[in-house]
C-alpha cells in the first residue's frame, strides 16, 4: 500500500500547495513548495493533477524513509523533482 491523494484535498496556499494523502487509516499532509510546482501554468490545480503520480511517488518514498520536516509534513521541493 502507498500514499495516495484524498480526492478534493488539494489546496493552494500562498507559495505552495498542500495535499492530504492517505494510506489505510493514516492521513499525511504533503506540501509542494513553489519551486517544485509547474511553472507558468494558469490552472495550477490541473497541473498538479496531471503530475500527481510524480508527487505521490516522491511523497511515498520520503514518508517511508522518515523524511518528515519539523512540522511533521513531507515537503517536496525542486531538488526532489530534478534528477541528481
Secondary structure, DSSP 4 states (H G I P E B T S, - for coil): ---EEEEEEEEEETTEEEEEEEETTEEEEEEEEGGGSPTT-S-HHHHHHHTHHHHHHHHHHHHHTT---TTS-EEE-HHHHS--
